[in-house]
Amino acid sequence: MPKVRASSQSTNPTQLLDTLSQLRKVNPKPALSKGYTANQISLQKRSGRKAITNAIVSKLLDLHSPMHTSYKYAYTCNSAIFQNGDKLTTRYCNQRFCLVCNSIRTGKLINGYASEIQELNNPYFVTLTVRNVKAYKLKSTIESMQKDFVRCKDKLKKRGLILKGLRKVEVTYNEKTKEYHPHFHCIIDGCKESFALVGDWIQRHPEHASYKGQDIRFADKDTPAELFKYFTKMLTKSGQFLAPEMDKVFRAMKGKRVFQPFGGIKKRSEDVETNETTVIDWKPEALENWVYDNAGKHSDWYNANGEPLADASLTDRQVTLIDKISA
């Protein structure tokens, strides 16, 4: 049987989400000087995400994949910002591989599920796995796992165990074995329910799963951040971005929900609004077009006179990451 991994943090469900409201707060880097407004800092952070996304998507566009149109949308996401008075308006692509949209999506899901997760009496963080698979089996394996989870839930219900919580599908790639690892991360209410779920999961996958491969641990204050992080790691353990392999993940997940609530928790939309207006409070009111330019450390939105919108400056780490992705 899998062992319960204890956390050094209290397992009080009230404390489970005690940092949720801080996950979206601005955390200025030391390089940022005083005088920037919160909205300006937010746009500076977006500039970094946009620069990294462009590097990623540029590699994906070279593949001429069936996802080509989606990659084009991601590349143009936030490419232009229109200023009308003190309002900034831009278009979002709503793609999962766009770091700009994914940041918004993460905050939206955290805020959407926060209150219901906080009401869980005894939350556990459960990981369900199967054996790694080759690319051609990835999509069918994910679909099979989703069906098996529902079967597990229905079987436990007949035993009087009602599963309540939230499930996320995640996929990682092993560059050594050239295989994919689809798995579920779940927040489950109840110790008995968590162990019963893992037990039934093993019975349904005797040749593909083992107790050693599953994980059950007490949910702590870091659990929401773990659950709501991106559904796949973009870089391998060696720090490489492998576009063909990531393209296969995106194709396998196209049209599928990453998050699935159950047991009475209300389903929240994973979509990002395609248009959004924010307030510009660090520049005078004007009628202006700002266009994004990948200008290395000073990637930013510029007007026709060459003036930067956010006065953004990418960190050395971001520049190094972009160079590695683009290599």
Buried (B, 14 or more C-beta within 10 A) or exposed (E): EBEBEEBEBEBEBEBBBBEBEEBBEBEEEEEBEEEBBEBBBBBBBBBBBBBBBBBBBBBBBEBEBEBBEBBBBBBEBBBEBBBEEEEBEBBBBBBBBBBBBBBBBBBBBBBBBBEBBBBBEBBBBBBBBBBBBEBEBBBEBBEBBBEBBEEBBEBBEEEEBBBBBBBBBBBBBEEEEEBBBBBBBBBBBBBEBBBBBBBBBBEBBEEBBEBEBBBBBBBBBEBBBBBBBBBBBBBBEEEBBBBEBBBBBBBBBEEEBBBBBBBEBEEBEBEBEEEEEBEBEBBEEEEBEBEBBBEEBBBBBBBEEEEBBBBBBBEEEBBEBBEEBEE
